[in-house]
Amino acid sequence: MVFLFSGSCFCCVALKPRYKRLVDNIFPTDPQDGLVKSNMDKLLFYALSTPEKLDRIGEYLAQRVNRDIHRHRRIGFVFLAMDALDQLLLACHAQAINLFVESYLKMVQKLLEYDNVDLQILATSSFVKFTNIEEDTPSYHRRYDFFVSRFSAMCHSDLESANDRLRIRTAGLRGIQGVVRKTVSDELQVNIWESVHMDKIVPSLLYNMHDPSSDSLEPESPKEDDHPFSVAETTFRDLVCRASFGSIKSVLKPVLVHLDLHQLWVPNDFAVKCFKIIMYSIQAKYSYLVLQMLMSHLDNHLKSDPMIKASIIDVLFQTVLIAAGGSVGPSVLEVFDTLLRHLRVSVDSKYQEAEKMAMERKFQEVIINTIGEFANNLPDYQKIDTMMFVLGKLPQKTSSEDYGTPPIDIQLQNMLLKTLLKVATKYQTVVMMNAFPPEFLIPLLKMSQVEEPALRLIVQDILHTLIDRHGNTPKLKTVCILKDLSDLTIETTSRQDIMFMKKTGNHFYHHLYENIEMETNHLDNFASLYCTMALILVEVGSNEILVDLCRLALDIQHMVCTTNHLPIMHKCAIHALLAAYLNLLALLMAIPAFSDHVNQVLACRAEEAPFLLPDFAFNRKNRSSSYPTDTTMKESWLFSQKNISESLQNNGHDTAGLDVPFSLRPFGVGESTDMTHSTSDIHSVNLEIESANGSPTVPKKVDDVTFEALKKMLNEEETVDKDEEVKKRLQIFETFRDAPFEEIVARSEAKSNHFHNKLNEILDLVSNPPETPSSATNLSSPEDSIPVFHMQIPDLYVY
């Protein structure tokens, strides 16, 4: 029914649809009175009873809100309409709610576009409530692109009013948090992890986290929940926590780009803070992805300023500290390869300015510390692999090959060895065999023969770190004559360590021997070599290798006495070193005759030759004039091989190897490869040639093989010959099981050569017999010859 009054028309209220009347009735005359509760309950009951009307209710409320927005004096009714929408959203969970949500989101979008702080905050607050609602049915077509863009823009608000600026930024951050919460849990929703969204969300969060006002808060004081930096940090943690394996890189890439664009690497306090948040929030199994992203970003800055690279490495260092031990992933060596590559580039860089060089050195130190901390999180077997990997990057040159080595190569070797030492400090040695696999030990000892004394010192420090298991290194760093062993921690050597020294001890001995005779040694080198020798004594010294340890000292003494190219300072230092070494050996082995001889030599030196003792030889204040001009050594000043051999023999040790010069025995540790005492002899071969004129031979009767005979043989007691045969077989078995491969090869070659020599002699005798008549039938008389069945077969044929 239409009524005309004064030229205007209107509809009768009774003709409006019911849902419109219910919506109109919830609004009071004065917006300050709030919604009419009774009428609001009626609207809710109607919406729940007829859910198909929800979309129309939403459209009508949107029309009212749009009308009230343009009437500036009716802003209060906008707040009431949004309150009504919120109550409808919370109360209704029908399938038709999707259509209602579309009207609702259009209304929120309209409010966000309006240039009014209160309305923007109202829309954001309503949207956050909406995101907390769990919908029964997913929406396939709903988009949140506008909200991501709008909320991100609000995070960068630069309003003049500080209060309004904080309110808008906080609202924008809460809106982003709501978008993430709403979309990340439903795969059918829009993919919020796409770069087009993350490139807006992540920089907005970081922009508010990097708020100077946050620095003014005390660490102990509670953070304000409504402050932008606090809300941004919470939202960032929630975002990282929700990231999966395929989406974590979408979050990390904008972080790195933001730090680059805003030049936040130097200083790197904020960068460290961001990655600490990431590492503490991310799932532990994805931690290695963060490390990979940082390494890749470091490669992008290969030619950047050293301070920027050092800051990135420092962030990586802090990240590694947080990373769990098992989460570094399978690409461990790839990470180390990247770090070592940057280390080499830094060493190769040529700067004339002192400031640039100082920055590069700081960058190199940061790399070394990072590698060490990274290795600290690895299991022990991977630490050994890491050390072998680092060692493989070193140019393997001996002292005879590296003359004229460029300074850059020496600097690179220095940095790589420091890196190796850093990793070694993180390794806890339990069994020497595991700490020194041949693939690692041989190149390391070869590296100890470089010409540069400083590099040799670092190699010795690496050996000290890996050999020492009881903290004895600081007590053995100084070369001195110990009175007792009270300051040292000594334990019984395990069987595994004894077998290790029997197999590979010769490598250590040759390493020490060759290092001591190098002309470029300084006092620090001699002191470091003494520490290595002393640690071998304390950690793996035992009666089984006592003869080898004494032989090492005697051979070094013989080398010093017979060598003319060493200066007097070196000779005095080496003699003093050996005095301290044999004194420690005497204290450890506690053999009275051995200890008496060592003490006698020390006492004689103290009276007649104090320059051969550590107190003088390792005195840094000595000058050239302090040393004697006469280098003649008295027998009483030297340790006697005869006396040491007798004392060891009297104590039950086999001293056969003590007489063999150490430098002539590159293979084996205790057994000689000399084949001169083989039991076979060509003259014991009896060749009987049957004569054509001889009398016919009487065939030998063969004993019958019966059951009783076999039973008797099985039950027969072992004779002395059988015991010797079993013992011999056991000895051969142990040799092939425990002896080093080089020793087995050397022994086999020697036996083979000896066999061929014997065979050639036999063939010569057969082909060229003596001219005597009797030799036609027999090469030797029956009385002097040994029957073939009494011959002892060479070891080569015995198993």
C-alpha positions, 0 to 999 in steps of 0.5 A: 500500500502506498501513501502520498503525503506532501509529494513524498512516498514511503512504504508501510512498515507492515509491508516490509519483509520480516527479516528487515523489520527484525533488523530495524527493531534492534537499533535504538533511537539513540546509538549510545543505548546499544542494541535492543537486547530483546529484539536482538534475541528475536533476530538471532532466533529467526536466523537460526530457525530460517538459515536460508535468510542469513544472506538477505539479513547480511545484505540488508545490514550491509546496506544500512552500514553503507548508508550510515557511513555516508551520514557522518552523524550516524557513525554510532549506528555503524558500530551497532550494526557490526556488533549485530553481525558479530553476534550472528556469526557466532551464533550461526553455523549453517551451510548457508553461512558462506553467503552471509560471510560474503556480505559480511566481508564486503562490509568489513572491506568497506569499513577498512577503505573508509578514512576513519581510524575508529572504523578501521579498528572496528573492522579489524576487530570484527574480522579477528573475531570472524577468523576465530570461528571454525566453519563447518564447510570450507569455502572454495572461492573466498579470497583474502588478497585485499585484506592481506594488502590492506592490513600490511599497509596499516602496519606501515601507517605514518599518521601524525598522531602517535596514538593513532599510529600505534592503534592502526599498526596494532590493528593491522598486525592483528588483522595479519594474524587473523588472516594467517590463522584463518587460511593456514589451517585449511588447504582449500582456502587461499594459499597464504604461503605464496610469495605474493602474500609473504612479500607483504606480510613478513616485511610488515612484521619485521618493520614493526619488530624493528621499533626503536621504542622497544629498546627502552623496555627493561628485559625483566618488565612485561611487554605491553600486549597492545604495543606494535613490536610485541604484537608483531613478534607474537605474530611472527612466531606464530607464522614461523611455527605454522610453516611446513617443510615446503613453506618455510623458505617462503618465510625466510626469503623475505626476511633476508631481503628485508635485512638487505634492503634496510641494511640491517646486517651491520650491526646485526643485533636485529638480524640475530634477534630475528633468526633466534625467533625463527630457530626457537619457533620452527619445528626442530626437524626443519632447522637445517633449512634455515642454515641452508638459506643462510649459506645460500645468502652468504654466497650471494654476498661473496663480493660484499663488504667483509663486515656484512659477510662477517655479520651474516656468518655471526648470525649463522654462528648464533643459529648453529648454537640453537640448532639441535644436534640431529637437525643439521641434515645430510648436507653437513659437508656442503655447509663446511665446503661453503664456509671454507670457500669463503675462507679461501676467498677472504685469504686470497683478497688483497687489500692495501688498507689496514682497516680492510685487512683487519675486517678480513681477519675478523671475518676469518675468525668468525668463520673458524668459530662458526665451523667449530660450533657447527661441529660441536653439534655433530656426533663424534664420527661426523667430527672426524669426517669434518676434520678429514674434509678440512684436511683435504683442503690443505695443499699437502707439501713436505719441507722439501717441497714447499720452499718458495710457497707463496705467502697467500698459501701459507696464510691459507694453510694457517687458517685451515689448520686453525679451523681443524684445531677448532673442530678437534677441540670439540671432539672427545677422544675415547679410543685412539683408533677412532680418533686417528683413522689412517685416512686422517693420521697420515695426511696430518703427520705429513702436514707437520713436515712443512717448512713454516714453524708456525704451521708445525706448531698448530699441527702439534696442538691438534695432536695434543688435543686429540691424544690428551684425554685427561687434561695433562697438556697444560702440565706438559707444555713446559719442558722440565725435569719432573720429580714425581707424577702427582700432578698428572692423571694416568690410567691403565692403557687399554688393550685397544690403545696398545694394539693401535700403537703396535700398528701405527706407532711407527708413524708417530715415531717417524713424525717426531724423529723427522720434526726434531731434526728440522733446522727451522725449529724454534724453542716453541717447536721443541717444547711442543714436540716434547709435549707430544712425546710426553702425552704418548707416554702418559696416554698410551705408554705400556710395557708392550711398546717400552722398547720402541719408546726408548729406541726413539729417544736413543735414535734422536740422541744419536742423530744429534751427536752425528749431525753437523748442520744443526746449530748449538742452540738446537742441539742443547734443546734436543738433549734437554728435551730427551733428558726430560722425556727419559726422566718421565719414562723412568718415572712411569715404568719404575724400573730401578736400574733404568731410573738409576742410569737416568738420574746418574746422567742428569746429575752428571749434566747438572755438574758438568754440562748444565746447558744440556738441561731444560732450565738452560736450554729453554731459557728465552733470555739466552744469547749466542754467547751463553752457549759453549763453543766446544760441542764435544759430548762426553760419554757420561753426558749421554744416555747409554744404549748398553745400560738401558738395554741391560736394564730392560733385559733384566726386567724381562723385555725383549731388546732385540729391536733396540739395536736396529737404527730407527731411521732404517726401519720404516715398516713395522713396530717390533718385528724384523723383516729380515729373512736371513734366518730362514730355516730352509737351506739349499745345501739341505736339498737331497736330489737322488737320481736313479741309476740305470745300472743300479739294482732293482729297488725293493718296493716299500710295504705300505701299512694297512689303514684300519679302523683301529689305526685311525682311532689311535691317530685321533686319540693320540696325545699332542707331541712337542712338534704339534705344539710348536706347529700350533704355536707357529700357526697362531703367530702367523694368524696374529701377524696377518690380523694385527700387523699394519698392511705396510709391514705385511707387504714388506715381509712378503716382498722380502720372503719372495725375494729370498725364495727366488734367490734360493730357487735360482741357486738350486737351478744353477746347481741342477743345470751345472753339476760338479765335474766329479764322477760321483756327482752323476748320481748324487749331488751330495754324499748320503752322510752329509745330506738331509732327507727331504722329509726332514726339511723345514719348509719356509714360512712362505708355504706354511699356513 
